[in-house]
């Protein structure tokens, strides 16, 4: 993808070194191409007549030096951020990840949607987990896959669109609420992309990014097809992720239909009983979630399988690709422990992904 060119000009050499080390160690090095200067003469010579995106500085520069930058952001010693025309100011001594989130927000606000700024090809995959009935274990399966991908050094965003979600059982750290996402969806869609960095959380144990939504968000009930499509596309447009894992509930709400329509792959989870198969068959037969007749991107998997399925299961027209066995030792385990202990389920699901969505050549599809 095309990187954003960022120039830091500062009279503080220690600050320059800290800033450089932060960019090198963070995933922002994939988003920015950066140059750092502590001498203004060297800065002028290097940037003269060269178009750049962002100048971040605590120095005063002349007009000739400033015209080559799309956005100038001054580093202020006061904890008050303000913007005037093309010049903005942010607090210099805040944590670098927060500072850079503000820098991105200011730049994206000026340029509109990220897609108009960074015209790279989408290389991510949206993978949804769905079922025609509840209680089949979609969430733990989706997170096992997300953790497996993250541990393979893939960049993963977990998006729960369940009306009654239980993400808090798996990610136990205290996190600020991401409820403001719904405000941007309803009031200011163009600003959603710019604010994803500041709205998301990251689980320290799995390195998975996610939104810390309220457990009972009324907004999830009111979400429209346009809202969900915008939300998924906004996460894609950040170009920060290899995989976006979407956890859906079993309703036929518009948010589920839209998520499935915008998914590259779908894991349709069944329980090993006739009720689950019958519910899935009714949803498919009446096309209640807008999938149509094309099942090419759907992987039917049966979770918590015992020694065998119920009599007559083969009368249902499902091509079962995987049987996830029932784990007796998980009965007394917390959800967080199940996720942390899994080394099998995530890998098994990963092997089912179609070859053209796998971002590395390490694993070829092995159909169960």
DABEL-V578788 format. One record per residue. N is the residue number from 0. RES is the residue in three letters. PSI is psi in radians with two decimals (999 if undefined). BURIAL is I if it has 16 or more other ideal C-beta (glycine too) atoms within 10 Angstrom, else O. Layout:
n->[N | N]
res->[RES | RES]
psi->[PSI | PSI]
burial->[BURIAL | BURIAL]
//
This chain:
n->[0 | 1 | 2 | 3 | 4 | 5 | 6 | 7 | 8 | 9 | 10 | 11 | 12 | 13 | 14 | 15 | 16 | 17 | 18 | 19 | 20 | 21 | 22 | 23 | 24 | 25 | 26 | 27 | 28 | 29 | 30 | 31 | 32 | 33 | 34 | 35 | 36 | 37 | 38 | 39 | 40 | 41 | 42 | 43 | 44 | 45 | 46 | 47 | 48 | 49 | 50 | 51 | 52 | 53 | 54 | 55 | 56 | 57 | 58 | 59 | 60 | 61 | 62 | 63 | 64 | 65 | 66 | 67 | 68 | 69 | 70 | 71 | 72 | 73 | 74 | 75 | 76 | 77 | 78 | 79 | 80 | 81 | 82 | 83 | 84 | 85 | 86 | 87 | 88 | 89 | 90 | 91 | 92 | 93 | 94 | 95 | 96 | 97 | 98 | 99 | 100 | 101 | 102 | 103 | 104 | 105 | 106 | 107 | 108 | 109 | 110 | 111 | 112 | 113 | 114 | 115 | 116 | 117 | 118 | 119 | 120 | 121 | 122 | 123 | 124 | 125 | 126 | 127 | 128 | 129 | 130 | 131 | 132 | 133 | 134 | 135 | 136 | 137 | 138 | 139 | 140 | 141 | 142 | 143 | 144 | 145 | 146 | 147 | 148 | 149 | 150 | 151 | 152 | 153 | 154 | 155 | 156 | 157 | 158 | 159 | 160 | 161 | 162 | 163 | 164 | 165 | 166 | 167 | 168 | 169 | 170 | 171 | 172 | 173 | 174 | 175 | 176 | 177 | 178 | 179 | 180 | 181 | 182 | 183 | 184 | 185 | 186 | 187 | 188 | 189 | 190 | 191 | 192 | 193 | 194 | 195 | 196 | 197 | 198 | 199 | 200 | 201 | 202 | 203 | 204 | 205 | 206 | 207 | 208 | 209 | 210 | 211 | 212 | 213 | 214 | 215 | 216 | 217 | 218 | 219 | 220 | 221 | 222 | 223 | 224 | 225 | 226 | 227 | 228 | 229 | 230 | 231 | 232 | 233 | 234 | 235 | 236 | 237 | 238 | 239 | 240 | 241 | 242 | 243 | 244 | 245 | 246 | 247 | 248 | 249 | 250 | 251 | 252 | 253 | 254 | 255 | 256 | 257 | 258 | 259 | 260 | 261 | 262 | 263 | 264 | 265 | 266 | 267 | 268 | 269 | 270 | 271 | 272 | 273 | 274 | 275 | 276 | 277 | 278 | 279 | 280 | 281 | 282 | 283 | 284 | 285 | 286 | 287 | 288 | 289 | 290 | 291 | 292 | 293 | 294 | 295 | 296 | 297 | 298 | 299 | 300 | 301 | 302 | 303 | 304 | 305 | 306 | 307 | 308 | 309 | 310 | 311 | 312 | 313 | 314 | 315 | 316 | 317 | 318 | 319 | 320 | 321 | 322 | 323 | 324 | 325 | 326 | 327 | 328 | 329 | 330 | 331 | 332 | 333 | 334 | 335 | 336 | 337 | 338 | 339 | 340 | 341 | 342 | 343 | 344 | 345 | 346 | 347 | 348 | 349 | 350 | 351 | 352 | 353 | 354 | 355 | 356 | 357 | 358 | 359 | 360 | 361 | 362 | 363 | 364 | 365 | 366 | 367]
res->[UNK | UNK | UNK | UNK | UNK | UNK | UNK | UNK | UNK | UNK | UNK | UNK | UNK | UNK | UNK | UNK | UNK | UNK | UNK | UNK | UNK | UNK | UNK | UNK | UNK | UNK | UNK | UNK | UNK | UNK | UNK | UNK | UNK | UNK | UNK | UNK | UNK | UNK | UNK | UNK | UNK | UNK | UNK | UNK | UNK | UNK | UNK | UNK | UNK | UNK | UNK | UNK | UNK | UNK | UNK | UNK | UNK | UNK | UNK | UNK | UNK | UNK | UNK | UNK | UNK | UNK | UNK | UNK | UNK | UNK | UNK | UNK | UNK | UNK | UNK | UNK | UNK | UNK | UNK | UNK | UNK | UNK | UNK | UNK | UNK | UNK | UNK | UNK | UNK | UNK | UNK | UNK | UNK | UNK | UNK | UNK | UNK | UNK | UNK | UNK | UNK | UNK | UNK | UNK | UNK | UNK | UNK | UNK | UNK | UNK | UNK | UNK | UNK | UNK | UNK | UNK | UNK | UNK | UNK | UNK | UNK | UNK | UNK | UNK | UNK | UNK | UNK | UNK | UNK | UNK | UNK | UNK | UNK | UNK | UNK | UNK | UNK | UNK | UNK | UNK | UNK | UNK | UNK | UNK | UNK | UNK | UNK | UNK | UNK | UNK | UNK | UNK | UNK | UNK | UNK | UNK | UNK | UNK | UNK | UNK | UNK | UNK | UNK | UNK | UNK | UNK | UNK | UNK | UNK | UNK | UNK | UNK | UNK | UNK | UNK | UNK | UNK | UNK | UNK | UNK | UNK | UNK | UNK | UNK | UNK | UNK | UNK | UNK | UNK | UNK | UNK | UNK | UNK | UNK | UNK | UNK | UNK | UNK | UNK | UNK | UNK | UNK | UNK | UNK | UNK | UNK | UNK | UNK | UNK | UNK | UNK | UNK | UNK | UNK | UNK | UNK | UNK | UNK | UNK | UNK | UNK | UNK | UNK | UNK | UNK | UNK | UNK | UNK | UNK | UNK | UNK | UNK | UNK | UNK | UNK | UNK | UNK | UNK | UNK | UNK | UNK | UNK | UNK | UNK | UNK | UNK | UNK | UNK | UNK | UNK | UNK | UNK | UNK | UNK | UNK | UNK | UNK | UNK | UNK | UNK | UNK | UNK | UNK | UNK | UNK | UNK | UNK | UNK | UNK | UNK | UNK | UNK | UNK | UNK | UNK | UNK | UNK | UNK | UNK | UNK | UNK | UNK | UNK | UNK | UNK | UNK | UNK | UNK | UNK | UNK | UNK | UNK | UNK | UNK | UNK | UNK | UNK | UNK | UNK | UNK | UNK | UNK | UNK | UNK | UNK | UNK | UNK | UNK | UNK | UNK | UNK | UNK | UNK | UNK | UNK | UNK | UNK | UNK | UNK | UNK | UNK | UNK | UNK | UNK | UNK | UNK | UNK | UNK | UNK | UNK | UNK | UNK | UNK | UNK | UNK | UNK | UNK | UNK | UNK | UNK | UNK | UNK | UNK | UNK | UNK | UNK | UNK | UNK | UNK | UNK | UNK | UNK | UNK | UNK | UNK | UNK | UNK | UNK | UNK | UNK | UNK | UNK | UNK | UNK | UNK | UNK | UNK | UNK]
psi->[2.78 | 2.20 | 2.71 | 2.22 | 2.15 | 2.26 | 2.21 | 2.16 | 1.98 | 2.53 | -0.10 | 1.79 | -0.60 | -0.75 | -0.73 | -0.72 | -0.76 | -0.75 | -0.77 | -0.78 | -0.65 | -0.83 | -0.67 | -0.67 | -0.22 | 2.92 | -0.02 | -0.28 | -0.35 | -0.27 | -0.53 | 2.54 | 2.20 | 2.62 | 2.45 | 2.28 | 2.51 | -0.10 | 2.20 | -0.57 | -0.73 | -0.70 | -0.86 | -0.76 | -0.67 | -0.52 | -0.05 | 2.23 | 0.36 | 2.01 | 2.25 | 2.81 | -1.01 | 2.35 | 2.17 | 2.04 | 2.65 | 0.29 | 2.84 | 2.19 | 2.76 | 2.95 | -0.73 | -0.64 | -0.43 | -0.42 | -0.29 | -0.07 | 2.41 | -0.65 | 2.27 | 2.21 | 2.11 | 2.51 | 1.97 | 2.56 | -0.09 | 2.52 | 0.84 | 2.10 | 2.39 | 2.72 | 2.39 | 2.03 | -2.14 | -0.03 | 2.29 | 2.85 | 2.52 | 2.77 | 2.23 | -0.64 | 0.40 | 2.87 | 2.45 | -0.62 | -0.58 | -0.69 | -0.79 | -0.51 | -0.70 | -0.67 | -0.81 | -0.76 | -0.75 | -0.70 | -0.76 | -0.60 | -0.69 | -0.62 | -0.01 | -2.65 | 2.60 | -0.55 | -0.49 | -0.25 | -0.74 | 1.81 | 0.62 | 2.81 | 2.41 | 2.19 | 0.14 | 2.92 | 2.30 | 2.12 | 2.06 | 2.58 | 2.18 | 2.82 | 2.68 | -0.10 | 2.74 | 2.99 | 0.38 | -0.09 | 0.51 | -0.76 | -0.85 | -0.64 | -0.76 | -0.66 | -0.53 | -0.72 | -0.78 | -0.75 | -0.73 | -0.77 | -0.73 | -0.70 | -0.28 | 0.29 | 0.53 | 2.61 | 2.11 | 2.35 | 2.23 | 2.12 | 1.90 | 2.12 | 0.32 | 2.44 | -0.71 | 1.49 | 2.87 | 0.66 | -0.60 | -0.36 | -0.42 | -0.65 | 1.75 | -0.22 | 2.59 | 2.13 | 2.54 | 2.62 | 2.51 | 0.35 | -0.40 | -0.30 | -0.74 | -0.56 | -0.82 | -0.61 | -0.63 | -0.60 | -0.54 | 1.23 | -0.62 | -0.45 | -0.12 | -0.82 | -0.77 | -0.44 | 0.02 | -0.70 | -0.73 | -0.34 | -0.40 | 2.84 | 2.85 | 2.23 | 2.19 | -0.50 | -0.60 | -0.23 | 0.43 | 2.32 | 2.59 | 2.90 | 2.30 | 1.35 | 2.68 | 2.62 | -0.61 | 1.19 | 2.04 | -0.54 | -0.52 | -0.61 | -0.57 | -0.01 | 2.32 | 2.98 | -0.71 | -0.69 | -0.85 | -0.70 | -0.72 | -0.74 | -0.84 | -0.75 | -0.61 | -0.75 | -0.70 | -0.72 | -0.34 | -0.37 | 0.54 | -0.21 | 2.54 | -0.62 | 2.40 | 1.97 | 2.08 | 2.13 | 1.97 | 2.71 | -3.06 | 0.21 | 3.01 | 0.53 | 2.71 | -0.57 | -0.61 | -0.76 | -0.75 | -0.74 | -0.74 | -0.68 | -0.54 | 0.25 | 2.49 | -0.59 | 2.59 | 2.20 | 1.94 | 1.96 | 2.27 | 2.59 | 2.81 | 0.87 | 2.83 | -0.59 | -0.78 | -0.77 | -0.71 | -0.72 | -0.78 | -0.69 | -0.69 | -0.72 | -0.75 | -0.79 | -0.65 | 0.10 | 0.91 | -0.26 | 0.29 | 0.47 | -0.52 | -2.74 | -0.15 | 1.96 | 0.27 | -0.44 | 0.23 | 2.28 | 1.95 | 2.17 | 2.57 | 2.20 | 2.65 | 0.86 | 2.36 | -2.48 | -0.56 | 2.83 | 3.06 | 2.75 | 2.33 | 0.17 | -0.50 | -0.09 | -0.31 | 2.43 | 1.10 | 2.29 | 1.67 | 2.14 | -0.33 | 2.53 | 1.97 | 2.01 | 2.71 | 2.23 | 1.79 | -0.65 | -0.14 | -0.14 | -0.70 | 0.27 | 2.58 | 2.82 | -0.68 | -0.73 | -0.72 | -0.80 | -0.78 | -0.54 | -0.36 | 2.25 | 0.10 | -0.88 | -0.81 | -0.73 | -0.69 | -0.73 | -0.68 | -0.65 | -0.28 | -0.23 | 2.50 | 2.59 | -0.63 | -0.06 | -0.13 | 2.21 | 0.01 | 2.93 | 0.31 | -0.63 | 2.29 | 2.61 | 2.35 | 1.81 | 2.25 | 999]
burial->[O | O | O | I | I | I | I | I | I | I | O | O | O | O | I | I | O | O | I | O | O | I | I | O | O | O | O | I | O | O | I | I | O | I | O | I | I | I | O | I | O | O | I | O | O | O | I | O | O | O | O | I | I | I | I | I | I | I | I | O | I | O | O | O | I | O | O | O | I | I | I | I | I | I | I | I | O | O | O | O | O | O | O | O | O | O | O | I | I | I | O | I | O | O | O | I | O | O | I | I | I | I | I | I | I | I | I | I | I | I | I | O | I | I | I | O | I | I | O | O | O | O | O | I | I | I | I | I | I | I | I | I | I | O | O | I | I | I | I | I | I | I | I | I | I | I | I | I | I | I | O | I | O | I | I | I | I | I | I | I | I | I | I | O | I | O | I | O | O | I | I | O | O | O | I | O | O | I | O | O | I | I | O | I | I | O | O | O | I | O | I | I | I | I | I | I | I | I | I | I | I | O | I | O | O | I | O | I | I | I | I | I | I | O | O | O | I | O | O | I | O | O | I | O | I | O | I | I | O | I | I | I | I | I | I | I | I | I | I | I | I | I | I | I | I | I | I | I | I | I | I | O | I | I | I | I | I | I | I | I | I | I | I | I | I | I | I | I | I | I | I | I | O | O | O | I | I | O | I | I | O | O | I | I | O | O | O | O | I | O | I | O | O | O | O | O | O | I | I | I | I | I | I | I | I | O | O | O | I | O | O | O | I | O | O | I | O | I | O | I | I | I | I | I | O | O | O | O | O | O | O | O | O | O | I | I | O | I | I | O | O | I | O | O | I | I | O | I | I | I | I | I | I | O | O | O | I | I | O | O | O | O | O | O | O | O | O | O]
//
